[in-house]
Amino acid sequence: MVAMTKQQPSVSAFLQECLTRHLNDYQVKKQADELELKMYLIQHGFPAEMIEHATADEIYVMVEVAHRQDKREMERGQIATAGGLGIAFGSE
């Protein structure tokens, strides 16, 4: 068995530190908003390094490109759905 020394915190102290919140609700929300934006841009194919070093204007341009991609994908989905409904109800 390992003897407990001052250099080795007890398990309960370790768990207490892990379970203690260090951020208030506003800080959590702010960090989540920033992370969500980065994840959104990464999902649209922008490299993480590009996002990390981008200015606010560059981020705005990337978000605009991502929104346009979303809009095009939604329009394609609507066209496919309309075509499927037409076929289902006897249209050629």
C-alpha positions as CSV (number, residue, x, y, z in Angstrom):
1,M,0.0,0.0,0.0
2,V,1.3,3.5,-0.8
3,A,1.7,5.8,2.2
4,M,-0.1,9.2,1.8
5,T,2.3,12.1,1.8
6,K,1.7,15.9,1.4
7,Q,2.7,15.4,-2.3
8,Q,-0.1,12.9,-2.9
9,P,-3.6,14.4,-2.4
10,S,-6.2,12.0,-1.0
11,V,-8.8,10.6,-3.4
12,S,-11.6,12.7,-1.7
13,A,-9.6,15.9,-2.1
14,F,-8.9,15.0,-5.8
15,L,-12.6,14.3,-6.4
16,Q,-13.7,17.5,-4.6
17,E,-11.4,19.5,-6.8
18,C,-12.6,17.8,-9.9
19,L,-16.3,18.4,-9.0
20,T,-15.8,22.0,-7.9
21,R,-17.0,24.6,-10.4
22,H,-14.6,27.4,-11.1
23,L,-16.7,29.3,-13.6
24,N,-19.9,31.2,-13.0
25,D,-23.0,30.7,-15.2
26,Y,-22.1,33.7,-17.4
27,Q,-18.6,32.5,-18.0
28,V,-19.8,29.0,-18.9
29,K,-22.4,30.4,-21.3
30,K,-19.7,32.7,-22.9
31,Q,-17.2,29.9,-23.4
32,A,-20.0,27.6,-24.7
33,D,-21.0,30.3,-27.3
34,E,-17.4,30.6,-28.5
35,L,-16.9,26.8,-28.7
36,E,-20.2,26.4,-30.5
37,L,-19.2,28.9,-33.2
38,K,-15.8,27.2,-33.7
39,M,-17.5,23.8,-33.9
40,Y,-20.0,25.1,-36.4
41,L,-17.2,26.5,-38.6
42,I,-15.2,23.3,-38.4
43,Q,-18.2,21.3,-39.4
44,H,-18.4,23.4,-42.5
45,G,-14.8,22.6,-43.4
46,F,-12.8,25.5,-42.1
47,P,-9.5,24.4,-40.5
48,A,-9.2,25.0,-36.8
49,E,-6.0,26.8,-37.2
50,M,-7.6,29.3,-39.6
51,I,-10.4,29.9,-37.1
52,E,-8.1,30.4,-34.2
53,H,-6.0,33.1,-35.9
54,A,-8.9,34.8,-37.7
55,T,-10.0,38.4,-37.0
56,A,-13.6,39.2,-36.1
57,D,-14.2,40.3,-39.8
58,E,-12.7,37.0,-41.1
59,I,-14.9,35.0,-38.7
60,Y,-18.0,37.0,-39.9
61,V,-17.1,36.1,-43.5
62,M,-16.7,32.4,-42.6
63,V,-20.0,32.4,-40.8
64,E,-21.7,34.0,-43.9
65,V,-20.2,31.2,-46.1
66,A,-21.4,28.5,-43.7
67,H,-24.9,30.0,-43.6
68,R,-25.0,30.0,-47.4
69,Q,-24.0,26.4,-47.4
70,D,-26.8,25.6,-45.0
71,K,-29.3,27.5,-47.1
72,R,-28.3,25.5,-50.3
73,E,-28.5,22.2,-48.4
74,M,-32.0,23.0,-47.1
75,E,-33.2,24.0,-50.6
76,R,-31.8,20.8,-52.1
77,G,-33.6,18.8,-49.3
78,Q,-36.9,20.6,-50.1
79,I,-36.6,19.9,-53.8
80,A,-35.9,16.2,-53.1
81,T,-38.9,16.0,-50.7
82,A,-41.2,17.7,-53.2
83,G,-40.0,15.3,-55.9
84,G,-40.6,12.3,-53.7
85,L,-44.1,13.5,-52.8
86,G,-44.9,14.0,-56.5
87,I,-43.8,10.5,-57.3
88,A,-45.8,9.1,-54.3
89,F,-49.0,10.8,-55.4
90,G,-48.7,9.8,-59.1
91,S,-46.8,12.6,-60.7
92,E,-44.2,11.8,-63.3
